[in-house]
Amino acid sequence: MNRKISADGAAELDWRKSSYSSNGSEADCVEIAPATDTVYVRDSKNTQGPRLAVGGAAWAQFVAHAAGI
């Protein structure tokens, strides 16, 4: 499980950005946060905005499809 514990003891998701993301002024990337049975996805330019929750099996199928496996 990839969670961090904040100063007040609440669990926080460990968000990760793609290594292919631009480091410039373009904000055209998503971030993911893997958890036990779910992968959360959010817009990197709106980190407090809505999040998409995807089941682990569905995420694995998506990644395999995107990678052309």
C-alpha positions as CSV (number, residue, x, y, z in Angstrom):
1,M,0.0,0.0,0.0
2,N,1.4,3.4,-1.0
3,R,0.1,5.9,1.6
4,K,1.8,8.5,3.6
5,I,0.7,9.5,7.1
6,S,0.3,13.3,7.6
7,A,1.2,15.2,10.7
8,D,-2.4,14.8,12.1
9,G,-2.3,11.0,11.6
10,A,-4.6,10.9,8.5
11,A,-3.6,8.7,5.6
12,E,-2.7,10.6,2.4
13,L,-2.3,9.2,-1.0
14,D,1.2,9.1,-2.6
15,W,0.7,10.8,-5.9
16,R,3.1,10.1,-8.8
17,K,3.5,11.9,-12.1
18,S,4.7,10.3,-15.3
19,S,8.4,10.6,-16.1
20,Y,7.2,11.6,-19.5
21,S,5.5,14.7,-18.2
22,S,6.7,18.0,-19.2
23,N,8.6,20.0,-16.7
24,G,7.8,23.2,-18.5
25,S,4.9,25.5,-18.3
26,E,2.6,23.0,-20.0
27,A,0.2,21.3,-17.5
28,D,-1.0,18.4,-19.6
29,C,-0.5,15.5,-17.3
30,V,-2.3,13.2,-14.9
31,E,-1.0,11.9,-11.7
32,I,-1.8,8.5,-10.1
33,A,-1.9,7.2,-6.6
34,P,-1.9,3.5,-6.2
35,A,-3.7,2.1,-3.1
36,T,-4.5,-1.4,-1.9
37,D,-7.2,-2.3,-4.5
38,T,-7.6,1.0,-6.3
39,V,-5.6,3.4,-8.4
40,Y,-6.6,7.0,-8.1
41,V,-6.2,9.4,-11.0
42,R,-6.3,13.2,-10.9
43,D,-5.4,16.2,-13.1
44,S,-1.9,17.5,-12.3
45,K,-3.0,21.1,-12.8
46,N,-6.0,20.8,-10.4
47,T,-4.7,18.6,-7.6
48,Q,-7.6,19.5,-5.3
49,G,-10.2,18.7,-8.0
50,P,-12.1,15.5,-8.7
51,R,-10.4,12.1,-8.6
52,L,-11.2,9.1,-10.6
53,A,-11.0,5.7,-8.8
54,V,-10.1,2.7,-10.9
55,G,-10.0,-0.9,-9.7
56,G,-6.6,-2.6,-9.7
57,A,-7.6,-5.2,-12.4
58,A,-9.1,-2.5,-14.7
59,W,-5.9,-0.4,-14.2
60,A,-3.7,-3.3,-15.1
61,Q,-5.7,-3.9,-18.3
62,F,-5.5,-0.2,-19.2
63,V,-1.8,-0.1,-18.7
64,A,-1.3,-3.3,-20.8
65,H,-3.5,-1.8,-23.6
66,A,-1.7,1.5,-23.5
67,A,1.7,-0.2,-23.7
68,G,0.5,-2.3,-26.6
69,I,1.0,-5.6,-24.8
